[in-house]
Amino acid sequence: MVEPVTWHPAADRATSEALIVEQDRTVVPLSTWVTDAAVQAAATERVLQVLTPAHSRITYPLELLLRDAGAQWVLREGPERFRDGLTGFRLRWNTQRFTTDLDAPPPTPPEAQPGSGDLEVQISTLYPTLESAPLGASTEIVVRTLTGAPPAGWGVGEPVTQPWSPRELTAHCRERAPAPTRLVVVGSALVGQLRVQQLDTGVLERVRLSGPPAAVVGQDLVEALAAQLADTVRSMIVAAQPGRLHGLRGGCPTPPALPYGILLGPRLVAERGLAHAQATPAAQVSVLGHASRPACWCRLDGTERAPFEVLTAVLMHFGLTAAG
């Protein structure tokens, strides 16, 4: 039975299985209310389901939260007609939550067009301690390299409320430690997430950025980005995401991201040796960084196999997952 929700301002309905947040907007951002609703859903062992009109688009930070939290974007296409905005599968209401309609045919996404959609950058950096971590440094390098301008701001939700300041961003993360921190970062034609988490082995900073459009970013800029980050990051994956443009994703089924290259940082290369790194399944491997602490940039195109298959093979070669 659906029950009214008075204990959370963002939730419109609740059942024993789900929190339903309705957003009747053309562009749905990651508001602080939606973020808190995701926390409350997890705390009460419910799934968060964000219900929007079929024409709505969601921002990249909201897309990341939905994926990371195991939540769903539900598109209302008509009376009693619903679809998963990320996978395209038909959904139905079972009195407790929206579930996949197993009787409906699966969606067929179109083939990916090389260079379509946003450029997507994922960076993982491991620091010994939070006190020694220059948080935000990788974000600043990416934004400056790809857009020619520094990041514009950061915040705990959208719209961001703070002007760009690595010092203040780092202070915020230190105040929250040892709890993990998820922040939104924005720049010119670029938006994403910075996530900081304390592990047994150190402090992990994960940066995930979308934009600018892949078609306007030259190969030389991507190569320059890899060279600038070669000495510091654990790993970086660069891809083109055809389902997202200007940091926004529509509800139409789309192909997965098309990976372009992966950077393996000095620590990963040192663990197995430079010879092992140069023997990756990628067609082109470039040694970057200092000679005493080399990194490897692996291009994923130029082979008979699909780029995502080459990426999987490179990750397996280093014993990694897609998360780095």
Sequence and secondary structure as in RCSB ss.txt:
>XXXX:A:sequence
MVEPVTWHPAADRATSEALIVEQDRTVVPLSTWVTDAAVQAAATERVLQVLTPAHSRITYPLELLLRDAGAQWVL
REGPERFRDGLTGFRLRWNTQRFTTDLDAPPPTPPEAQPGSGDLEVQISTLYPTLESAPLGASTEIVVRTLTGAP
PAGWGVGEPVTQPWSPRELTAHCRERAPAPTRLVVVGSALVGQLRVQQLDTGVLERVRLSGPPAAVVGQDLVEAL
AAQLADTVRSMIVAAQPGRLHGLRGGCPTPPALPYGILLGPRLVAERGLAHAQATPAAQVSVLGHASRPACWCRL
DGTERAPFEVLTAVLMHFGLTAAG
>XXXX:A:secstr
  B   S SS SEE SSEEEEE   SEE   HHHHHHHHHHHHTT EEEEEEETT EEEHHHHHHHHHTT EEEE
EEETTEEEETTT  EEEE SSSEEE TTS         TT SEEEEEEEEEES STT  TTHHHHHHHHHHHSS 
  EEESSSS  EE  HHHHHHHHHHHTTS EEEEEEETTEEEEEEEEEETTEEEEEEEEEEEEGGGS HHHHHHH
HHHHTTT SEEEEEEETTEETTEE SS     EEEEEEE HHHHHHH HHHHHTSSSSEEEEES TTS EEEEE 
 SSSS HHHHHHHHHHHHT  TT 
